Structure formats: C-alpha cells, structure tokens
Amino acid sequence: MVRAEINIHNTNYSAIRVYDIKDYEHVLSLQKAFASEGIKFKSKTTNIEGSFEMKIWKVFLLENTQPGIYMNRSKSKMSYFEINKHLSWTHFKAITKKVKSNWTGKSFDAALGMIYRKHGLEEVVRVFSNAIDENMTVELKSLYDKFIESEK
C-alpha cells in the first residue's frame, strides 16, 4: 500500500493505493481496519466521466545499471529511464503512441514519473512489462529520446 492523491475535475482527494491483492474479499477487511483508525472513506458516488490524474508516493529499490537506466529490484517487472525534458500528460501520450507504433518488441505499459535524488528531481518514464530487462529498457529509452528530440 502507498499514499496516493487523485485529482478529478480539479479537486484533490487523498487516497491509499492497494495493489497485489490476491483475493478481493480482503478489501472489506482493509477498509474496516482503516476506519477503526479514524480514516473516513468517500461515500459511493455516481460514475465519473472524463480523465483524472493520480500521484503515487512510494519507496523502492532501484539499481542504476547504466547512465539514465534504472532497474527496479523490488518489482521485477518494472524499470525506469530518464528523459531530458518535462512532458505534459498529453504530450507524453502522443510520444508513447509513436513509440508503440515503431516498437517491435514485447508489449509494455508506460507512465510518467519523477525520482527524488540527492541532486534533485529526475523526470523518468516507468515501464511495466512481463518481459522487461535492461536491453528492452535501453531500446525504449532510445525510441522515446528520438521522438522527444524530433519535436524540438
């Protein structure tokens, strides 16, 4: 579980992101445990139309295997690579579409992220794939860099 914040129609909501649940029957137990600690849950709402933004704060173990490449040693299906430019969500989606159209490797999911380091923030792309390895990460970074540079 990690702290999260969800922004829906310019309103921020505090959240707890729960993942890797094998049995969803455990969700009710978690809700009861949080409620007993004074955490209040938003009551049921109608369906929400449109897009939203979610920020997640988590700690994990990264290995900087080569410049700009980070392999996640706590989640084996994730890696990260630095990008040299801040991208808006819309711009990131457009670049990712181009990358996926020119990618012949295994399927992947990508998300924007930031890593807090001693020297400051680093803009990164988080890659999730069942086939992730360092070579795949390097190849994806190369494609993202190519499309980011071509738009300057």
Contact map, one row per residue, 1 for C-alpha under 8 A:
11100000000000011110000000000000000000000000000000000000000000000000000000000000000000000000000000000000000000000000000000000000000000000000000000000000
11110000000000011100000000000000000000000000000000000001110000000000000000000000000000000000000000000000000000000000000000000000000000000000000000000000
11111000000001111000000000000000000000000000000000000001110000000000000000000000000000000000000000000000000000000000000000000000000000000000000000000000
01111100000001111000000000000000000000000000000000000111100000000000000000000000000000000000000000000000000000000000000000000000000000000000000000000000
00111110000111110000000000000000000000000000000000000111000000000000000000000000000000000000000000000000000000000000000000000000000000000000000000000000
00011111000111100000000000000000000000000000000000011110000000000000000000000000000000000000000000000000000000000000000000000000000000000000000000000000
00001111111110000000000000000000000000000000000000011100000000000000000000000000000000000000000000000000000000000000000000000000000000000000000000000000
00000111111110000000000000000000000000000000000000111000000000000000000000000000000000000000000000000000000000000000000000000000000000000000000000000000
00000011111000000000000000000000000000000000000000010000000000000000000000000000000000000000000000000000000000000000000000000000000000000000000000000000
00000011111100000000000000000000000000000000000000000000000000000000000000000000000000000000000000000000000000000000000000000000000000000000000000000000
00000011111110000000000000000000000000000000000000000000000000000000000000000000000000000000000000000000000000000000000000000000000000000000000000000000
00001111011111000000000000000000000000000000000000000000000000000000000000000000000000000000000000000000000000000000000000000000000000000000000000000000
00001111001111100000000000000000000000000000000000000000000000000000000000000000000000000000000000000000000000000000000000000000000000000000000000000000
00111100000111110000000000000000000000000000000000000000000000000000000000000000000000000000000000000000000000000000000000000000000000000000000000000000
00111100000011111000000000000000000000000000000000000000000000000000000000000000000000000000000000000000000000000000000000000000000000000000000000000000
11111000000001111100000000000000000000000000000000000000000000000000000000000000000000000000000000000000000000000000000000000000000000000000000000000000
11110000000000111110000000000000000000000000000000000001000000000000000000000000000000000000000000000000000000000000000000000000000000000000000000000000
11000000000000011111100000000000000000000000000000000000000000000000000000000000000000000000000000000000000000000000000000000000000000000000000000000000
10000000000000001111100000000000000000000000000000000000000000000000000000000000000000000000000000000000000000000000000000000000000000000000000000000000
00000000000000000111110000000000000000000000000000000000000000000000000000000000000000000000000000000000000000000000000000000000000000000000000000000000
00000000000000000111111101000000000000000000000000000000000000000000000000000000000000000000000000000000000000000000000000000000000000000000000000000000
00000000000000000001111100000000000000000000000000000000000000000000000000000000000000000000000000000000000000000000000000000000000000000000000000000000
00000000000000000000111111000000000000000000000000000000000000000000000000000000000000000000000000000000000000000000000000000000000000000000000000000000
00000000000000000000111111100000000000000000000000000000000000000000000000000000000000000000000000000000000000000000000000000000000000000000000000000000
00000000000000000000001111111000000000000000000000000000000000000000000000000000000000000000000000000000000000000000000000000000000000000000000000000000
00000000000000000000101111111100000000000000000000000000000000000000000000000000000000000000000000000000000000000000000000000000000000000000000000000000
00000000000000000000000111111110000000000000000000000000000000000000000000000000000000000000000000000000000000000000000000000000000000000000000000000000
00000000000000000000000011111111000000000000000000000000000000000000000000000000000000000000000000000000000000000000000000000000000000000000000000000000
00000000000000000000000011111111100000000000000000000000000000000000000000000000000000000000000000000000000000000000000000000000000000000000000000000000
00000000000000000000000001111111110000000000000000000000000000000000000000000000000000000000000000000000000000000000000000000000000000000000000000000000
00000000000000000000000000111111111000000000000000000000000000000000000000000000000000000000000000000000000000000000000000000000000000000000000000000000
00000000000000000000000000011111111100000000000000000000000000000000000000000000000000000000000000000000000000000000000000000000000000000000000000000000
00000000000000000000000000001111111110000000000000000000000000000000000000000000000000000000000000000000000000000000000000000000000000000000000000000000
00000000000000000000000000000111111111110000000000000000000000000000000000000000000000000000000000000000000000000000000000000000000000000000000000000000
00000000000000000000000000000011111111111000000000000000000000000000000000000000000000000000000000000000000000000000000000000000000000000000000000000000
00000000000000000000000000000001111111100000000000000000000000000000000000000000000000000000000000000000000000000000000000000000000000000000000000000000
00000000000000000000000000000000111111100000000000000000000000000000000000000000000000000000000000000000000000000000000000000000000000000000000000000000
00000000000000000000000000000000011111110000000000000000000000000000000000000000000000000000000000000000000000000000000000000000000000000000000000000000
00000000000000000000000000000000011111111000000000000000000000000000000000000000000000000000000000000000000000000000000000000000000000000000000000000000
00000000000000000000000000000000011001111100000000000000000000000000000000000000000000000000000000000000000000000000000000000000000000000000000000000000
00000000000000000000000000000000001000111110000000000000000000000000000000000000000000000000000000000000000000000000000000000000000000000000000000000000
00000000000000000000000000000000000000011111000000000000000000000000000000000000000000000000000000000000000000000000000000000000000000000000000000000000
00000000000000000000000000000000000000001111100000000000000000000000000000000000000000000000000000000000000000000000000000000000000000000000000000000000
00000000000000000000000000000000000000000111110000000000000000000000000000000000000000000000000000000000000000000000000000000000000000000000000000000000
00000000000000000000000000000000000000000011111000000000000000000000000000000000000000000000000000000000000000000000000000000000000000000000000000000000
00000000000000000000000000000000000000000001111100000000000000000000000000000000000000000000000000000000000000000000000000000000000000000000000000000000
00000000000000000000000000000000000000000000111110000000000000000000000000000000000000000000000000000000000000000000000000000000000000000000000000000000
00000000000000000000000000000000000000000000011111000000000000000000000000000000000000000000000000000000000000000000000000000000000000000000000000000000
00000000000000000000000000000000000000000000001111100000000000000000000000000000000000000000000000000000000000000000000000000000000000000000000000000000
00000000000000000000000000000000000000000000000111110000000000000000000000000000000000000000000000000000000000000000000000000000000000000000000000000000
00000001000000000000000000000000000000000000000011111000000000000000000000000000000000000000000000000000000000000000000000000000000000000000000000000000
00000111100000000000000000000000000000000000000001111100000000000000000000000000000000000000000000000000000000000000000000000000000000000000000000000000
00000111000000000000000000000000000000000000000000111110000000000000000000000000000000000000000000000000000000000000000000000000000000000000000000000000
00011110000000000000000000000000000000000000000000011111000000000000000000000000000000000000000000000000000000000000000000000000000000000000000000000000
00011100000000000000000000000000000000000000000000001111100000000000000000000000000000000000000000000000000000000000000000000000000000000000000000000000
01111000000000001000000000000000000000000000000000000111110000000000000000000000000000000000000000000000000000000000000000000000000000000000000000000000
01110000000000000000000000000000000000000000000000000011111000000000000000000000000000000000000000000000000000000000000000000000000000000000000000000000
01100000000000000000000000000000000000000000000000000001111100000000000000000000000000000000000000000000000000000000000000000000000000000000000000000000
00000000000000000000000000000000000000000000000000000000111110000000000000000000000000000000000000000000000000000000000000000000000000000000000000000000
00000000000000000000000000000000000000000000000000000000011111000000000111000000000000000000000000000000000000000000000000000000000000000000000000000000
00000000000000000000000000000000000000000000000000000000001111100000000111000000000000000000000000000000000000000000000000000000000000000000000000000000
00000000000000000000000000000000000000000000000000000000000111110000011111000000000000000000000000000000000000000000000000000000000000000000000000000000
00000000000000000000000000000000000000000000000000000000000011111000011110000000000000000000000000000000000000000000000000000000000000000000000000000000
00000000000000000000000000000000000000000000000000000000000001111111111000000000000000000000000000000000000000000000000000000000000000000000000000000000
00000000000000000000000000000000000000000000000000000000000000111110111000000000000000000000000000000000000000000000000000000000000001000000000000000000
00000000000000000000000000000000000000000000000000000000000000011111110000000000000000000000000000000000000000000000000000000000000000000000000000000000
00000000000000000000000000000000000000000000000000000000000000011111100000000000000000000000000000000000000000000000000000000000000000000000000000000000
00000000000000000000000000000000000000000000000000000000000000010111110000000000111000000000000000000000000000000000000000000000000000000000000000000000
00000000000000000000000000000000000000000000000000000000000000011111111000000011110000000000000000000000000000000000000000000000000001001100000000000000
00000000000000000000000000000000000000000000000000000000000001111101111100000011100000000000000000000000000000000000000000000000000000000000000000000000
00000000000000000000000000000000000000000000000000000000000001111000111110010111000000000000000000000000000000000000000000000000000011000000000000000000
00000000000000000000000000000000000000000000000000000000000111100000011111111111000000000000000000000000000000000000000000000000000000000000000000000000
00000000000000000000000000000000000000000000000000000000000111100000001111110000000000000000000000000000000000000000000000000000000000000000000000000000
00000000000000000000000000000000000000000000000000000000000111000000000111110000000000000000000000000000000000000000000000000000000000000000000000000000
00000000000000000000000000000000000000000000000000000000000000000000000111111100000000000000000000000000000000000000000000000000000000000000000000000000
00000000000000000000000000000000000000000000000000000000000000000000001111111110000000000000000000000000000000000000000000000000000100000000000000000000
00000000000000000000000000000000000000000000000000000000000000000000000100111110000000000000000000000000000000000000000000000001111100000000000000000000
00000000000000000000000000000000000000000000000000000000000000000000001100111111000000000000000000000000000000000000000000000111100100000000000000000000
00000000000000000000000000000000000000000000000000000000000000000000111100011111100000000000000000000000000000000000000000000111000111001000000000000000
00000000000000000000000000000000000000000000000000000000000000000000111100000111110000000000000000000000000000000000000000011110000000001000000000000000
00000000000000000000000000000000000000000000000000000000000000000001110000000011111000000000000000000000000000000000000000011100000000001100100000000000
00000000000000000000000000000000000000000000000000000000000000000001100000000001111100000000000000000000000000000000000001111000000000000000100000000000
00000000000000000000000000000000000000000000000000000000000000000001000000000000111111000000000000000000000000000000000001111000000000000000100110000000
00000000000000000000000000000000000000000000000000000000000000000000000000000000011111000000000000000000000000000000000000100000000000000000000010000000
00000000000000000000000000000000000000000000000000000000000000000000000000000000001111100000000000000000000000000000000000100000000000000000000000010000
00000000000000000000000000000000000000000000000000000000000000000000000000000000001111110000000000000000000000000000000000100000000000000000000000000000
00000000000000000000000000000000000000000000000000000000000000000000000000000000000011111111000000000000000000000000000000000000000000000000000000000000
00000000000000000000000000000000000000000000000000000000000000000000000000000000000001111111000000000000000000000000000000000000000000000000000000000000
00000000000000000000000000000000000000000000000000000000000000000000000000000000000000111111100000000000000000010000000000000000000000000000000000000000
00000000000000000000000000000000000000000000000000000000000000000000000000000000000000111111110000000000000000000000000000000000000000000000000000000000
00000000000000000000000000000000000000000000000000000000000000000000000000000000000000111111111000000000000000000000000000000000000000000000000000000000
00000000000000000000000000000000000000000000000000000000000000000000000000000000000000111111111100000000000000010000000000000000000000000000000000000000
00000000000000000000000000000000000000000000000000000000000000000000000000000000000000001111111110000000000000000000000000000000000000000000000000000000
00000000000000000000000000000000000000000000000000000000000000000000000000000000000000000111111111000000000000000000000000000000000000000000000000000000
00000000000000000000000000000000000000000000000000000000000000000000000000000000000000000011111111100000000000000000000000000000000000000000000100110000
00000000000000000000000000000000000000000000000000000000000000000000000000000000000000000001111111110000000001000000000000000000000000000000000100000000
00000000000000000000000000000000000000000000000000000000000000000000000000000000000000000000111111111000000000000000000000000000000000000000000000000000
00000000000000000000000000000000000000000000000000000000000000000000000000000000000000000000011111111100000000000000000000000000000000000000000000100000
00000000000000000000000000000000000000000000000000000000000000000000000000000000000000000000001111111110000000000000000000000000000000000001001100100000
00000000000000000000000000000000000000000000000000000000000000000000000000000000000000000000000111111110000000000000000000000000000000000000000000000000
00000000000000000000000000000000000000000000000000000000000000000000000000000000000000000000000011111110000000000000000000000000000000000000000000000000
00000000000000000000000000000000000000000000000000000000000000000000000000000000000000000000000001111111000000000000000000000000000000000000000000000000
00000000000000000000000000000000000000000000000000000000000000000000000000000000000000000000000000111111100000000000000000000000000000000000000000000000
00000000000000000000000000000000000000000000000000000000000000000000000000000000000000000000000000000111110000000000000000000000000000000000000000000000
00000000000000000000000000000000000000000000000000000000000000000000000000000000000000000000000000000011111000000000000000000000000000010000000000000000
00000000000000000000000000000000000000000000000000000000000000000000000000000000000000000000000000000001111100000000000000000000101000000000000000000000
00000000000000000000000000000000000000000000000000000000000000000000000000000000000000000000000000000000111110000000000000000000101000000000000000000000
00000000000000000000000000000000000000000000000000000000000000000000000000000000000000000000000000000000011111000000000000000011110000000000000000000000
00000000000000000000000000000000000000000000000000000000000000000000000000000000000000000000000000000000001111100000000000000011100000000000000000000000
00000000000000000000000000000000000000000000000000000000000000000000000000000000000000000000000100000000000111110000000000001111000000000000000000000000
00000000000000000000000000000000000000000000000000000000000000000000000000000000000000000000000000000000000011111000000000001110000000000000000000000000
00000000000000000000000000000000000000000000000000000000000000000000000000000000000000001001000000000000000001111100000000111100000000000000000000000000
00000000000000000000000000000000000000000000000000000000000000000000000000000000000000000000000000000000000000111110000000111100000000000000000000000000
00000000000000000000000000000000000000000000000000000000000000000000000000000000000000000000000000000000000000011111000011110000000000000000000000000000
00000000000000000000000000000000000000000000000000000000000000000000000000000000000000000000000000000000000000001111100011110000000000000000000000000000
00000000000000000000000000000000000000000000000000000000000000000000000000000000000000000000000000000000000000000111110111000000000000000000000000000000
00000000000000000000000000000000000000000000000000000000000000000000000000000000000000000000000000000000000000000011111111000000000000000000000000000000
00000000000000000000000000000000000000000000000000000000000000000000000000000000000000000000000000000000000000000001111100000000000000000000000000000000
00000000000000000000000000000000000000000000000000000000000000000000000000000000000000000000000000000000000000000000111110000000000000000000000000000000
00000000000000000000000000000000000000000000000000000000000000000000000000000000000000000000000000000000000000000001111111000000000000000000000000000000
00000000000000000000000000000000000000000000000000000000000000000000000000000000000000000000000000000000000000000111101111100000000000000000000000000000
00000000000000000000000000000000000000000000000000000000000000000000000000000000011000000000000000000000000000000111100111110000000000000000000000000000
00000000000000000000000000000000000000000000000000000000000000000000000000000000011111000000000000000000000000011110000011111000000000000000000000000000
00000000000000000000000000000000000000000000000000000000000000000000000000000001111000000000000000000000000000011110000001111100000000000000000000000000
00000000000000000000000000000000000000000000000000000000000000000000000000000001111000000000000000000000000001111000000000111110000000000000000000000000
00000000000000000000000000000000000000000000000000000000000000000000000000000111100000000000000000000000000001111000000000011111000000000000000000000000
00000000000000000000000000000000000000000000000000000000000000000000000000000111000000000000000000000000000111100000000000001111100100001000000000000000
00000000000000000000000000000000000000000000000000000000000000000000000000001110000000000000000000000000000111000000000000000111110100000000000000000000
00000000000000000000000000000000000000000000000000000000000000000000000000001100000000000000000000000000011110000000000000000011111100000000000000000000
00000000000000000000000000000000000000000000000000000000000000000000000000001000000000000000000000000000000100000000000000000001111100000000000000000000
00000000000000000000000000000000000000000000000000000000000000000000000000001000000000000000000000000000011000000000000000000000111110000000000000000000
00000000000000000000000000000000000000000000000000000000000000000000000000011110000000000000000000000000000000000000000000000011111111011000000000000000
00000000000000000000000000000000000000000000000000000000000000000000001000000010000000000000000000000000000000000000000000000000001111111000000000000000
00000000000000000000000000000000000000000000000000000000000000001000101000000010000000000000000000000000000000000000000000000000000111111100000000000000
00000000000000000000000000000000000000000000000000000000000000000000000000000000000000000000000000000000000000000000000000000000000011111110000000000000
00000000000000000000000000000000000000000000000000000000000000000000000000000000000000000000000000000000100000000000000000000000000111111111000000000000
00000000000000000000000000000000000000000000000000000000000000000000100000000011100000000000000000000000000000000000000000000010000111111111100000000000
00000000000000000000000000000000000000000000000000000000000000000000100000000000100000000000000000000000000000000000000000000000000001111111110000000000
00000000000000000000000000000000000000000000000000000000000000000000000000000000000000000000000000000000000000000000000000000000000000111111111000000000
00000000000000000000000000000000000000000000000000000000000000000000000000000000000000000000000000100000000000000000000000000000000000011111111100000000
00000000000000000000000000000000000000000000000000000000000000000000000000000000111000000000000000000000000000000000000000000000000000001111111110000000
00000000000000000000000000000000000000000000000000000000000000000000000000000000000000000000000000000000000000000000000000000000000000000111111111000000
00000000000000000000000000000000000000000000000000000000000000000000000000000000000000000000000000100000000000000000000000000000000000000011111111100000
00000000000000000000000000000000000000000000000000000000000000000000000000000000001000000000001100100000000000000000000000000000000000000001111111110000
00000000000000000000000000000000000000000000000000000000000000000000000000000000001100000000000000000000000000000000000000000000000000000000111111111000
00000000000000000000000000000000000000000000000000000000000000000000000000000000000000000000000000000000000000000000000000000000000000000000011111111100
00000000000000000000000000000000000000000000000000000000000000000000000000000000000000000000001001100000000000000000000000000000000000000000001111111110
00000000000000000000000000000000000000000000000000000000000000000000000000000000000010000000001000000000000000000000000000000000000000000000000111111111
00000000000000000000000000000000000000000000000000000000000000000000000000000000000000000000000000000000000000000000000000000000000000000000000011111111
00000000000000000000000000000000000000000000000000000000000000000000000000000000000000000000000000000000000000000000000000000000000000000000000001111111
00000000000000000000000000000000000000000000000000000000000000000000000000000000000000000000000000000000000000000000000000000000000000000000000000111111
00000000000000000000000000000000000000000000000000000000000000000000000000000000000000000000000000000000000000000000000000000000000000000000000000011111
